């Protein structure tokens, strides 16, 4: 059965045209006695088409359309029961089950329209609600004057009288017409042809109800004209359910359009004048000419005031539109900016769901090496290049129907909505690269531009999804730049691998459960090839992730108080270990790394003194290593702190020298003992003349300033030979030993001192 129903794809236009033809045949069948059978045949087919169309399309939200189906089915059932009671003469005499079905149908249809107008609105959609009730009230007032009042005057007012109770049917039809106006204002119905069909359906039903009540007080058998209007309503309802744009009626407006508000203001005049004009037309002949003149004058004043209000509103809207345009346009390039993109997202949150199995993609583009343009040619020429790039890519995006905006500096975003497959997104990314390969001629200068693109893809589309896409595209852009791959798609598994957010949450437990261990790397005095000390280096023995190097967790805790907790742990562990080695006749200095946060925020001198006293460690066996950049972060504070440590007997060393911005002469003011040249220069000096020159000049200057130099990162004998030849004091690196647990250091020291290195 489901396959059979799925195969019944009815075209809404064909259904509507055939329904119109069938309705036109109704008067021809009346003389033959087939009128009622033909009427209910068409009505039941229309009700079946409604259920079939909604079952096949499954519009969202589903609840309003379920009630819509029930409402029309209840109307059809009420008509059937009414026809049977008409035959027995009972319908006009008393209320029956038919009245319950007809009233239920009207109330359910009103509730269905209410749900469509209110669906997924962040607040109650006030715009349109009051206009809808103005229309409904005006129509009900006219109905009261022309339909209901004559009935009440003739039969009296009592709801148990059928003719009075059935005044509810046209009244509810007027409410439904008002609900249509509200739906038109508050939803995306204004942009859908299916809304016209819905309006026709409810209008046909309302006309049929008014004619039926106005001609017979709802007591007689309906005329052909009544049945034709009701049939037109049924057929139009069926075409609504079969229409492919059915779901648009349930999509709310993201915001109220100013021009739309102006149209509503225009509509208010005929709505407000509807009832008084109808009364004037009815009682025109009975009014005194003076009264008619006063009423006409009132109408003229009302129209002039309305026109003045509409003119003022139009001027306000024009100014607001200009401000909005400026707010959504990039001041430099003239193309849309981030604000425009956010508005596009706001307006597209629901329309992007219209196409099944589609994707939404965000391409974040960054011009490679754009700072070089500004540095070499100046900001003026750099701005001209940005304009040329923006103009070319924006023009291409309009051709493809995508949304393009400049978001920041030399970064642009291309938003692709409802893309059938991922391959099209990748093709567009490389198409952008192809566009940028064509040179730009700016002020007579030919410039070539390339870019890196990070891509994020999402199946659904919500505000939360869009913000995630921004974050994901930034991550993918970073990967594209790091790998120089030009185009990268965001991959959650890859991001999870690089994600270090777990560090801070788990590091406190690591301290508590003693998962942080200290490794030691020997430092060798080159003149005698003896081990003079070790550098304390931390490792995290994670129960799940295994042994974690400091580069994977220290940067995450460096700007928190955890970094100082880590320093105190290493300080006490190292001084305790020194005492243990000293008892084994192993005399080594302990080098500890101190961060800029330790230097700035804590009483380092006091903590070092307490650790030395607790573990009976001589101060001259402790060496504090600080980086070059942290040494000059706050020169006065650092100098005061280091002077206090030197007074204790602690030695001071500058680590990674050459990677910062200070001079050795400036650092000499800090009373240094050692200087460690960064391993980058050491590794490259045997094949790079510049690195060799830096090492040589550093050694010479340090010698004059009476500072001992230690070279880091010794991996090869050739480097060791060069350093010895230049008179370097000490060395450290994998050539001698990698960082090791404390238990392996004594044997390693003996091995190093027993090894004969070929230094000649």
N, C-alpha and C positions, 0 to 999 in steps of 0.2 A: 504493500500500500504506500509506504513512504516514497519508493522509487516512482510509483505511478503519479503521485502528486508532484514530485519534483520535475517530472517530465511535462507537466501541464504549465508551461510558461505562457501566460496570457499577456498580450500587449494591451496596455491601458488605453491607448488611443482606439484600437480596434474594439475593445470592450465598450468604450464610451459611445462610439459611433453606432455600433449595433444596438446598444441600449436605447439611444435616441430614436432609431428607426422603429424598434419594438414598441417604445412608448407612443410614437405617432400612430401606430396601428390600433391602439386601444379603442378609440371611438368607433372604428370600423367593426369591432367585435361586439359592441354593446347590443346591436339589434339581434345578434345571433345567440345571445345569452352566455357568451364565453368571456365576458369582461372580467369578472372576478378571478376566473381560473388563469387568464392571461396575466392579470396584475400580479397575482401571487407567484406565478411561475418566474416572472422577471425579478420580483422582490427577493425570492428565495435564491435565485441564481446570483443576485448581487451580494446577498449575505454570505453565500458560499465563497464568492470571489474575495470578499473581505478576509475571511478566515484563511483562505489559500494564500493570498498576497502577503499577509502578515507572517504566516508560517514560513513562507519561502524566504522573505527578506530579513526577518528577525531584526527589526529596527530597534535601536537603542535610544532612549530607555524603553523597555518592553512593557512595563505596567500600564502606561497610558493607552497603548495600542490594544492590549488585552481588554481593557475596559471599553475601548472604542468598538471592538468586535461584539462584546456583550451588549452594548447599548443598541446597536443597529439590529442585532438578533432579537432583542426584547421588543423593539418597535415592530419588527416583522411578525413576531408571535402575537403581539397585541392586536395587530391588524387582522390576523387570521381569526382570533377569538371574536373580535368586533364583527367580522363578516358573518360568523355563525349566529351571534346574538341579534344581528340585523335581520336575519332570515326569520327568527322567531319573534321579532318585535320587542325583545327585552332590552336592547342596547339603549334606546332612547328613554326608557322608563326608570332605570336604576343603574347604580354603579356596579361594575362587574370585574372579573379577573382581567379583562382587556384593559381597563383603566389602570390597574396596578402595573401591568406590563408596559403600557405607554408612558406612564409617569416614571417608572424605573428606567426606561430607555433614555428619556430626556435628562434625568438627574445623573445617570452614569456618563452620558455624553458631556455634560457640563463638567463633571469631575475629570474626565479624560482631557478636556481642553485646559483645565486648571493645571493638571500635572505637566502637560507639555509646556505651558507658559512658565511654570516655576522650576522646571527641572534643572538641577545642578547650579542654580544661581547662588553665589556666595551670600547674598542678602535677598530679602524679599524684593522682587523686581517691580519697584514702584512705578518706573517709567512705563506707561501704557496701561497700568491697572486702572487708574482713575479715568483715563480717556475711554477705556472700554466700558466702565460703568456709566459714564455720561451718555454714551450711545445706547446702552441697554435701558437706562432710565428714560431717555427721550422716547425710545420706541414703545416702552411700556406705558408712558403717559398718553401717547397717541392711541395705543391699543385700548387704554382705559376709556378714552373719550369716544372712540368710534366702535369698539367691540364690546367692552365689558360693561360700560354704563348702561347701554340699552338692555343688555341681558339682566342686569340687577334691577333696573326699573320695571322690567316685565315680570320677572320671577321672584324678586326679593333676593336678599343676600343670606345664603345658608350653604355651607360646604357640602351638606348631605344631598343637595340637589345636583343631579348630574350636570346640568347645563352650567352651573356656577363652578363646580369642581373642575370641569374641563377647560375653564379659562386658564388653568395652569399650563396647558400645553403650548398655546401661543406665547404665554409669558416666558416660559423657559426657552422657547425659540428665540425671543428677543435677547435673553441672557446669553444664549449661545452666540448670537451675532456680536454682542459686546465682547465675549471671550475671544472671538476671532480677531477683533481689533487689538486686544491685549497681546495675543499670540504673535500678531504681525509686528508689534513694536518690540516685544521682549525676546524674540527668537530669530533664528536665521530663516524663518518662513518667507520674509520679504524677498529673498533671493531665489525662491523655489517656485516653479510652475505648479507643483502639486498643491500649493496653498490656494491657488485660484480654483482648483477642482473642489477643495474642501469648502471654500466660500460658497461656490455654486450649490454644493450639496445642502449645506445648512440653510442657504437662502431659499432654495426650492422647497425644503421642508417647512420653513417659516411661512412662506406664501401659501402653501397648501393648508397649514393649520389656520391661518387668518381667514382664508376664504371659507373653510369648513365652518368655523365658529361664527363668522360674520353673516353667513347665509342661512344657517340653520340652528344657531346656538348649540352646535355639536350634538344635535339630537336626531337628524335625518340621515338617510343613506347618502354617502358622498357622491357628488356629481363626477362626471368624467374629468372635468378640469381639476378637481381635487386629486383624483387618482393619478393623473398625468404629472402633476407637480411632485407628488410623493414618489412616483416612479423615477422621475428625473433625479430626485434626491438620492434614492437607493443606488441608481446607476452611477452617479457621481461619487458616492461613497465607495463603491466597488473600484472605480478607476483610481481613487486616492490610494487604496491599499495595494493596487497593482503597480503604482507609479514607482520607477527606480529611485527617485529622489525622496522617497517617503521619510527616510531617517533625518532629513534636514529640518523637518518640523520639530524635532526634539532637540535641536542644537541651539543653545542659548547664545545671545549676543555676548561677546567679550566685554563690550562697553557700548554706551549709547552714542551713536553718531550725532554730531551737532546738526548736520543737514537733515538727518532724520527727525530730530527734535523740532526743527523749523517746519517740516512737513506736518508734524503733529499739531503744531500751533495753527497752521493753515486749516487743518481739519476741524479744529475746535469750533470755528465759526458756524459751519453748517450743522454740527452736532448740537451746539447751544441754541441755534435758531430753529431747529427742526420742529419742536413742539409748538412754540408760539406762532410760527408761520402756518403750521397745520390748523391751529385754532382760528387764526385770522382768515384763512381761506374758507373754513367751514361757516363762520359766522359773519362773513364780510357784508352780506346784504342786510343783516339785522343790526349792524353797528351804525351809530350816528356819524355823519361825515366828520364832525370835529374830533370824535374819538379815533376815527381812522387816521386823521392828520397827525394826532398826537403819537399814535403807534408808529406811523411811518417816520416821524421825526426821531422817535426813540431808536428805531432800526438804523437810521442814518448815523446818529451819534455813536451807536454801538459799532457799526462797521468802520467809522473813522477811527475810533479808539483802537479797534482791533488792528486796523492797517498800520497805525502808528506803532503799536506794540510789535507787530511783525517786522516792520522796518528796523526798529531798534534791535530786535533779536538778530536780524540778518547782519547788521553791522557788527554786533558783538561776536557773532560766529565767524565772520570774515577775519576779524583781528585775532581771534583765538586760533583759527586755522593757520594764519601766518606765523604765530608764535610756535605752534606745534611743528610746523614745517622747519622752522629754524632749530627747534630743539631736537629734531630727528635727522638733521643734516650735518655732516662733518664740516667744520668751519674751514678746513684747509683744502680738501679735495672736492667738496661739493657733492659727494655721494652719501648714501645713508650711513648713520652711525649706530652705536650700540643701542641707543634709545629706540631707533626705528626697528632694530632687530627684535627687541623685547616686545614691541607692539605687534610685530608680525607673529611672534610666538603666541601672544595673548589672543590674537584673532584666529590662529590656526590650530588651537588646542583640540578642537573637536572636528574640524573639517579634515584633518589628516587621518582620521579613522575611517573615512568614507571608502577608501580602497583596501580590500582585504589583501593580506600577505604582502604588504608594502613596508618599506623601510624609511627611516628619516636619518639623514646624515649631516654632520657638522664638520666642515673642513676649515681648520685653523691654519692660516698661512703667515709665515714670517720671512721677510726679505733677508737673504743671507748676506752677512757682512755689510749691512746698511750703514753702520756707524762709520765705516771706512769712507763712504761717500761724503758724510758730513765733515769728517776730519780732514780729508784731502781737498775737497772742492768747496766746503762751506755749507752752512745750513740752507742757504737760499737755493742752491742747485739741488741739494738733497730733497727739499720740499717739492721742487719741480719734477723730480724723478718719481716721488710718491704720487703726485697728481697724475702723471702719465700712466703709471702702473694701475692706479685706482680706476681711471677712466677706461682703460682697456678691459680690465677684468669685470667691471660693472656692466659695460656694454655686452660682454659675452654672457654674463649671468642673466640679463634680461632676455637674450635670445633663447636661452634654455629654460626660462621660467623659474629660475632659482632666486634666492634672496642673498644679496651681497652687501657687506658693510665694513667700514674701517672701525676697528674697536680700540686700538691703542698704538700709537707710534707707527711702526712699520708692520703691524699685525692686522690681518683682514680675516673675516669669517664669511664662508659661503654655506648657506643653509639650503639643503636639498630635501624637499618633502615628498612623500609618497613615491619613493624610488622603487621600481619593481625588483631589482636585484643588486647585490653588493658589487658585482663587476662593473656596473654603470658608475658607481661612486669612484672606484679606482680609475676607470677610464677618464672621468672628469678631472681627477687630480693630475694625471699625466697630461691631459689636455691643457691644463693651466700652465704646467711647465713648458709645454710647446709654445703657448702664447708668449710667455716671458722670454723665450729664447730669441724672439725677434727683437733686434736692437731698438733702443729708444734714442731719439735725437732731441736733445734739450739744449737750447741756447748754442746750437752749433756743435755741441759735444755729443758724440755717440757713446751710449752707455749700455752695457749688458747686465741683466739682472737675473738672479736665480732665487728660488725660495725653497723652504722646507715646509712640509704640510703634515699636520697631525689630524687624524680622522677618527671621529667617534660615531657609532651607529647604534640606533635604538629602534625597537619594534613599535612600542607605544610612544605616546607623546603627551607629556604633562609638564607642568612647571618644574616639578621635582626632577623629571627625566631631563629636561633641558639644562638645568643647572649641573646635573651630573655629566651631561655631554660636554659642557664647557670644561669641566675639570679633566675629563678623560681626554679630550682633544689636546689640552695643554700637556698632559703626560706624553701622549703620542708624539707631539711636536718636539718635546725634549728628546725622545728616543731618536727621532729623525735627525736631529742636529748632532747628537752624540755619535750615532752610527754613520752619519753622512750618507744616509740612504734616501734622502729627499722626501719620501712618502712613507709614513708608518700608520698602521691601524692600531687603535687601542685594543689591548688584550688584557682581560681581567687577571688571568693567571700570571701573566708577566708582571703586572702591577703589584700583584700580591707578593711575588718574589722580591720585588724591590721595596715593598712597603715596610717601613721600620717603625710603624706606630706601636707595635707590640713591645718595643724595647722598654719604654718608660714604665708601662704597666707591669712588666715582668722583672724589671731590674731590682726593685725593692725585695722581691722574693729571692732573687739570686743572692743578694747580700745576706738575707736572713738564713738561707739554707747553705751558705758558704760555697756557692757555685763559682765565685770569682777567685781565680788562682793567679799567682804571680810567677811569671817566667823571668829568667835572667839571661842576658847576652853579654858575654865577656868583652872587655876592652883591653887591647894589647898595647904595651909600650914598645914602639918600633925599634928603638936603639938596642934593647936587650931581648926583644920578643918574649917578654914575660907578661902575664895577665895582671894588670894593675887594679882592675875593678870590674863591676858588672852594672848593666842598666836594668832596672826593674821594669818589666813590661807585663801588662795585665792580659789575661785570657778569661773568657766566659765558658765554663764547662756546662753547657746547657743540656738538660736531661733528654731533650727531644732533638734539638738542632745540632747537637754535637759541639765541638770546640769552635768558638766564635772569636774571630780576630777583633782587636780594638777598633779598627776602622769601620766595623759594622754597627757598633753601639755607642762609642764615645761621642761622635758628632750629635747623636740624638739627645744625650744627657748633658752635653757641654754647657747649655744655657740654663740648666736647672741646678738645684741644690744637690742633686745626686752626684754631680761631678766632684764635689768636695767630700761627700761620703766615700767615694771611690778613692780619693787621694789619702784620706785618713786610714783606710783599710790597707793601702799599699805601704804607707809610712810605717805603720805598726808591724806589718808582716815582714817588711824588709829589715827593720831594726832588730826584730826578734830573730830573723834568719842570720843576720850578721853575727849576733852573739853565739848562735849555734855553730857557725863556721869557725868563729874565733876559737871555740873550744876544740875544734879539729885542727888547729894550727894553720888555718887558712885566713890570711889577712887581705881583705878586699874592700875597696870603696863601693858604696851603694849610690847609684845615680837615680834620682826620682824626678819624674816629669810633673811640673806644676803649670796649671792653666792660668789664663788671664783672670778668670773668675775667682780662683784661689787668691791671686795677688791682690784683687780689688776688694773683695768682700769679706775676707776672714782674717783672724789673728794668726797668721801663719807662724810667726816666730814662737808664740806661746805653745802652739800645738807640736811643733818640732822639738822644742825643749822638753816637753812632757814625755814624748815618745823616747827621746834619747835617755832621759832619766829612768823611765820604766824598764827599758831593756838594756841598760848599762852599756850604751853604745857611744864611743867617742864622737864628738861633733865633727872632727876632721876626717872621719870615715864616711860622712854623708855629703853627697853632692846634689844640689838642686838645679835641675835643668828647666830653663824657661825659653819660650820661643822669642824670636827677634821682634815680632809684632807686638806681643804682650809686654815686652820690656819697655816699649815706647808709648804704650796706651795712656799711662799716667806717670810721666817720668819722675815727678817729685815723690809720689807715694811708693813707686817701685824702688827708687833709690833708697828711701828711708827703710823700707822693709828689708831689702838685700843687705844694707849696712848692718841692720840688727842681726841678721843671720850670720854675716861674716864675723860679727862680734862674738857670736856663739862658737865660732870655729868652723862653720859649714862652708863648703866651697860652692862657688856659683859658676854655672856653665850656660852659654847661649846655644840653643839647639836650632838646627836647620838654618844656619846662617847663609845668607845669600838669597833667601826667598822673600825677605821683607823689604822695607823701604829706608832703613836706617843706615848709618855709616859706622864702621868699626871705631872710628875716633870718638863718635858720640857714645857708643856702648862702653868705651873705656872709663867713662865717668861713673859707671856702676861697679867698678872694682872687680872685674871679672877674673876668674882663674882659668877657665877653659872656653874654647870656641869650637863648635862642631860644624864643619862644613857640610852643607846639604849633599846627600848622596847623588842627586841629579848631576852635579858638576863632577863628582868623583867618577861616576860611571862613564861620562862622555869625554873626559879630558884626554884619553888616549887617542881619540879620533876627531875631537873638536878643539880647534885652536883657541876659541873664545873661552871655553870652559877651563882649559889648561891655564890660560892667562889669568883667569879669575882666581883659581886655586893658588897659583904661584904668587900673585900680588897679595892675596890674603895671608899667606904664610909669611911673606916678607914683612908686611905691616904688623902682624901679630907679634912677630919676633921683636920688632922695635918697641912694641908696647908691653913686652914681657907677658904675653898671654900664650898659653899652650894651645895648640890646635890638634883636634881629633877629627879624623876623616871617617865619615859614615859610608856604609854600603860597599865595602870592599868585597868584590866577588872574584877578582882575577889576580894572578901573580904579577901581571904587567902593571896594574895600578899600584900594587904594593911596592914594587921596585921604584916607580916614579916618585911616590910619596917619600920613601926613604931617601932617595937622591935629593929631594928638595928640603929635607930636614924636618919632616912632619913629626910631631911628638907621639901621637897615638893613632890607633885605627880600630875600627869595629865593622864586622860584616860576616857574611856567610862563608867567606874564605876560612875564617877561624872557627866560627860556630854559629848556628842559628839559636834563637832564644830557647832555653831549656828549663825544665822543672828544677827546683833547688836541689833535689837529690842527685842530679846528674852533673852538677857544676864541679865538684871536686875532681872527678875523673876527667872532665873536659879540660880543666885547668892543667892537669898533669900532661894530658895529651898535647895541648898547644905548646907548652914549654919544652916538651920533648921532641917536637917536630922541627925538622931543619927545613926552613924555607930558603929557596935559592934567590938571594937578594943581589948577587953580583952580576 
